[in-house]
Amino acid sequence: MNTADRKALRGLHVAIIMDGNGRWAQSRGLPRLMGHREGVRRLKEVVRACPDLGVQYLTVYAFSTENWRRSRREVTGLMSMFARSIRREARELLKQGVRMRFVGDRTGLSPVLQDLFAWIEDLTAGNTRLHMTVAINYGGRDELVRATRAICAAVAAGTLRPEAVNEELIAAQLDTRDLPDPDLVIRTSGEVRSSNFLPWQSAYSEFEFTPVLWPEFTRAEFETILDAYGLRERRFGGVTA
Ligand code: FPP
């Protein structure tokens, strides 16, 4: 795709389910955490590539509400990796014009991680070149439950009429309230399902599934997928002339 075509794609929101870290590590006889570590390197490359490729919003699934079922060692390792990455990458993210946000239930995370989320969100709040959102302790159904509770509380308090509940009001209660819906959802590693990732927000998204494991997901692979997306027609349930 040429630069002009890419410019036409400017403002894209791409969401990624970064799957296959464990399999990548195990196939090499390495501990699973080494797969996640390699996954962070691929994520950094994708973040760097986004502005050139017309992607203004990037949302990634880093830890689901179901991931707590993994071994204690893997969960602790992932949590330390999140904290370490935030501390280590803050300066670079700021330099690259990345605005960081986190979605998911923060109350289930350690106070240290909660503080780091608030710190880097604050630090990068003025950036607009790339809006990067990381889903940690995120589950789409859990997000909808939390939103529904907030709406019910307002109705019970008499500050909201049930008839006033509509799609906009629900969307405004979600963790993603400040983001546009994703245009494209990519899942790596050959699994073909959305696993509770942005179910409300992806109602009209395109989906791309690649067999490539996340630790092998290169910029070239990202470009190929974006090019294929650029050629697709989006109709949002309507018809085109
Ligand atoms: C899925 O692979 C991947 C994860 C659960 C973790 C993804 C996290 C990162 C790549 C790091 C993100 C870091 C920051 C700082 C945002 P899997 O373990 O399910 O792989 P498998 O299906 O092969 O077992």
Residues whose N, C-alpha, C, O or C-beta is under 5 A from the ligand:
A	BS01	FPP	M18 D19 G20 N21 G22 R23 W24 H36 G39 V40 Y61 A62 M81 F82 S85 V134
